[in-house]
């Protein structure tokens, strides 16, 4: 069974996909680009783009009942691999050990001219209802 996850704190999907899908204890988070969820516009500057992408992913994780401590894998897409060290710094600030597994891919272009896109896989047991309802 698949359950879609939609977080108000992340940009709405700009195509025929869900922000995330829960299948059992696994949540598959779609790639996020650095869109401000309020304006749906790209933020300026590489560091700001990385921060916005992680903020967007974190909002979806929270909506799914988890957080970055539950993320087991990320895939990072960069239009310029020279920015790899900056992404490492941002990851070190956001993720604790044990760090998730990671793949980094250099790409020619990303949607809307973004410089970075990141997707993730999160292990998070299905949230249980609180006692009494």
C-alpha positions in Angstrom: 0.0 0.0 0.0 1.3 3.5 -0.9 0.4 6.6 1.0 1.2 10.0 -0.4 2.8 12.6 1.9 2.2 16.3 1.3 3.9 18.9 3.4 2.7 22.5 3.4 6.2 23.6 4.4 7.7 22.3 1.1 7.0 23.4 -2.4 4.0 21.8 -4.1 4.8 19.3 -6.7 5.4 20.9 -10.1 4.5 17.8 -12.0 2.7 14.4 -11.8 4.4 13.2 -8.6 4.0 13.2 -4.8 6.4 15.0 -2.5 6.9 11.6 -0.8 5.3 8.2 -0.7 5.2 6.0 2.4 5.3 2.2 1.7 5.4 0.4 5.0 8.2 1.7 7.1 10.0 3.4 4.2 9.3 6.9 3.0 10.6 7.8 -0.5 11.1 11.5 -0.8 11.0 13.1 -4.2 13.8 15.3 -5.3 13.6 18.8 -4.0 15.0 21.8 -5.8 15.6 25.2 -4.0 12.1 26.6 -4.4 10.7 28.8 -1.7 7.4 27.1 -0.8 5.6 30.4 -0.4 6.7 32.1 -3.7 7.6 28.9 -5.7 10.7 30.9 -6.9 14.3 29.7 -6.8 16.4 31.2 -4.0 19.6 33.0 -5.1 23.2 31.7 -4.4 24.5 28.2 -4.1 24.7 28.0 -0.3 21.1 29.4 0.0 20.0 26.8 -2.6 21.5 24.0 -0.6 19.9 25.3 2.7 16.5 25.7 1.0 16.6 22.1 -0.4 17.4 20.7 3.0 14.7 22.8 4.6 12.2 21.5 2.0 13.3 17.9 2.6 13.1 18.3 6.3 9.5 19.6 6.1 8.5 16.5 4.1 10.3 14.2 6.6 8.4 15.9 9.5 5.1 15.5 7.7 5.9 11.8 7.3 6.5 11.5 11.0 10.3 11.4 11.0 13.3 13.6 10.6 16.9 13.7 9.3 17.9 11.1 11.9 15.7 8.7 10.1 17.1 9.3 6.6 19.1 6.3 5.4 20.1 7.5 1.9 20.4 10.7 -0.1 21.1 11.4 -3.7 22.6 14.8 -4.6 22.5 16.2 -8.1 24.9 19.1 -8.8 25.3 21.1 -12.0 28.8 22.0 -10.8 30.8 19.3 -8.9 33.1 22.1 -7.7 30.4 22.8 -5.1 30.8 19.3 -3.6 32.7 20.6 -0.5 29.9 23.1 0.2 27.4 20.3 0.1 29.5 18.3 2.5 29.6 21.3 4.9 25.8 21.6 4.7 25.3 17.9 5.3 27.6 17.9 8.3 25.5 20.6 9.8 22.2 18.8 9.2 23.0 15.1 9.7 24.4 13.3 12.8 26.3 10.0 12.7 25.7 7.5 11.5 25.4 9.6 8.3 23.1 8.4 5.6 24.5 6.6 2.6 24.9 9.0 -0.3 25.3 9.3 -4.0 26.4 12.5 -5.7 25.9 12.9 -9.4 27.1 15.7 -11.7 24.3 16.7 -14.2 24.2 19.1 -17.1 21.0 20.9 -15.9 18.2 20.7 -13.4 14.6 21.9 -13.4 14.1 25.7 -13.4 17.8 26.3 -13.6 18.5 25.0 -10.0 22.1 24.3 -9.1 21.2 21.4 -6.8 18.5 18.8 -6.3 18.4 16.2 -3.5 16.2 13.3 -2.9 16.1 10.9 0.1 14.9 7.7 1.5 13.7 7.6 5.1 13.1 4.7 7.4 10.2 5.6 9.8 7.7 3.2 11.3 4.2 4.2 10.5 3.1 6.8 13.1 0.7 5.4 15.7 -2.4 7.2 16.9 -2.1 8.5 20.4 -4.1 6.8 23.1 -7.7 7.9 23.1 -7.9 8.7 19.4 
